[in-house]
Amino acid sequence: MIRFVSCCWLVAVLFSLGACGIETDPAKRAPASLVQALQVQYDSTGIHYIEWEGTDILAGVGGYYIIGSCTGADDENQNVISLGSDGQTLHSPGVCPGAPFSIQFSGTNPIQVNISVGPLPVDYRALSVPFDPTMAYFDNFLISTSSYLVGCANTWTAVSGSGGPFSSIPQPCVIPGHGAVGLARISNPGPGWWGEISGSVVTVRRTILSGDVQEAIFVNHPYTHNMELTFHTEPMTQQFLPAGSIYTLQEEISFREPGSSSGIDDATLAAVDIPASATVGDTISVSVTMLNTGDTTWLEPADHLGGTRLGSLNENALTWVPGAAGGYSNSQTDQRLYLPAPVSAGQEVTFSFQIQVPSNPGNFEFAARMVHDGVAWFGSEIRQAILVDTGTNDAGTNDAGTDDAGTNDAGTDAGGADSGEDDGGQAQDSTGSDQDQTDSSSGCSCSTPASGSYASLVLLLFLQLYRRRKT
């Protein structure tokens, strides 16, 4: 075992790791899963089994699947469903023909889901994706919006709020042979909208990422407390989903302990690639990688209203040029970089863009942070100074003292060294042309005597030897 390590060597190694952009494994940086005892079974027809800490929360019910209807009635002869199908065409136990479909799952927590249904073979009255759990384990519902409708069929009442007990949803309708039923209904839930159901066992959240969802509903049913995303609107009997149409849904399903935190935005800087120096007027390529350490999914809405993105702080003194994902630059302190894709909790995103270098030399600060526009700034701040110089080669003026006496070492370079210490940048001599500069990074210096000094030294040695021989 090595018992002693030179502190200088250790510092050098740590510095070089940071300077060269060497990172730890992203998986090791990611937070622990919010669910430690979760088992999920899914295939190309739906989710059939979810166990949370030993409890099967789908026991005796449907699970997660696609269901459609040619009439809108709760009639098996008119319904089509993904469960029991071949994974390619919705199963048709009656006269309503099944549509082509695809369900793709990935991950465990959250579960990423990508759904496509269609082209529809005939007009449908209803088409939806329920999450149908065991009723005994779910008592409450919660939504990310502040109002909803309750009722059934043609009877609806507006309610202000973000959810409540399932028992608070009135049941004005009756399913023959089963009992009373009622719905809580949210119209036009867009990307970023989420709804969740909870009880004493687990909280389950569904977050819409994109797609053609028209409504979200929570069902106070005799046998289940259902959470459903629909491609139709209520009442189902007053509309058609036309033959030939295709419907899509991209969502994620996450699980967490009852009563644990939700809706928290947080971020940590994972990596940054910004040069410490640049030449006036240049355009430089940079990148910033952020890790989602909160429990929300970062989204960029199609209309770019209220999304989560990288923003410039008031101290920022550089102009950004957004990359392929887009963004805007109204001023150096009002700039945004849009997300290239949704970012789930525990995942990273890299913003690749350019910086327009100022036209005058000096030290300029890059300052940025994640922001959920319309909500709050959050997470790590990213700050780094960039030393901007003219790029002029001053080697011919060094011996006259111009460079060493003031312009570089006493002024510009000193400023760069200061900012490199504070913000992670590395100071450099702005011209890079000093012939007699010392290597300060190693703590020692070396100088090369001029050719005239060599001649003088040889002459002195010769004279000394000559005197000794005479004596």
C-alpha positions, 0 to 999 in steps of 0.5 A: 500500500502506498502510504505517502503521496506528494501533495503537489502530484495529487493537486496536479492530477486533480487539476488535470482531470478537471482541465481535460474534462474527464468525468465520472460515470453519469450513472454514478452521478445520477440519484438513486431510483425513487422506487427501490422495490418495483417490479414491472412486466410489460410486452407489446400489448400493455403492462400486465404486472406492477409490484410495489414493495411486495404489493401487486397494484394491478391484481384483478384488473386490466392494467395499462392498455389501449381500448377503443369502441365503435359505439362509445358504449361499455359493450364488449361486442363493440370494443377493441383492446390491445390486451389479448391481441397479437401485439399488432392489431387491436383484439376484436371480440365482437363486430367492431374491427380492430385497428393496427397499433404499436406500444413500445416500453422502455425503462422501469422508473420512469417507464417511457411509453410510445404509442401509435394507433391506426389507421382506423379501419372504421369510424370509432366513437372512443379511443383511450389508454387507461391505467386501471389499478386495483381500487383498494390501493388508490384513494386520491387524484391530483393534476398539474392544472387548477380546474376540472369538470365532474359528471358524466354524459351530458351532466358536467360541473366545473370545479376549482382545484387540483384534485381530491379524493375519488369519492368527491367525484359525483356519480350521475351515470349508471353502468347496467349490471355494475353500478354508478360511475362518474368522471373528473375530466380535464380538456386539452392536457398538453405536453408537460401536463401530469396527473397522478393517483395515490393511496397508502401504498404508492403514488403513480404519475403519468406525464404527457410528453407529446401526442394527440391526447384530447382529454384526461379523465379520472374514473370513480368506478364501482371496481376501479379508480381509473386514470385515462388519457383519451383521443376522444372528448366527452360525451363519446356518442356525439363525435367520430374518430374518422376512419383512416386517422392515426393517433399517437401518445408519448408519455412516462409513468413514474412511481414513488413513495406515498407522501414523498416530494413531487414537482421539484425542479433541480439540476447539477452541472455534469460537464462544461466545454468552454475555452478559457481564451478566444480571439476578438470577433471569433465564434466559438463552439461550446457545450454545457451538460446538465443532470436532472436531479429533481423529480420532474421531467423537463419539457419544451412545449411546441409553442415554447411557452413555459418550458424548461431550458438553459438561460443567461444570468444577469452577470453574463457578458457574452452573446449566445448563438442557439444550436439545432434545438433552437432558442433566442438571444434578445440581449446578453442577459435575456437568452434561452437554449431550448431542450433537444428532447424531454429530460426525465429525472436522473437523465442528462441533457447537453446544450451545444451552441456557439458564443460570439466573441466580443470585438474588444479584448478583456475578460468576459463572463459566461453565466447561466442556469436552468430555468423553468420559465414562468416558475423559477430558476433552479440548480447549479449556476455555471460561471466561467471567464473567457479571456479575449485578446487580439491574437496579435503576435508580439514576439518582435517587441518582447526584447524591448520590454513592451510585452513583459513590462506591462501589456501582457504579464502585468495586465491582461495575463494577470486578469486571466489568471485571476478569473481562471482561479475563480471560474475554472478557466485557465489563464494564458499569456494573451499572445502566446509568444513570450520567448523568456516566460517561465513555466509557473504551473510546475512551480519552478523556472528555467532560463536559457543564457544568451549566446554571448553569455556562453562565450564569456563563461568559456573565456573565464574557465580558460583563464582560470586554468591558465593561471593554475598552470603558471603557478 
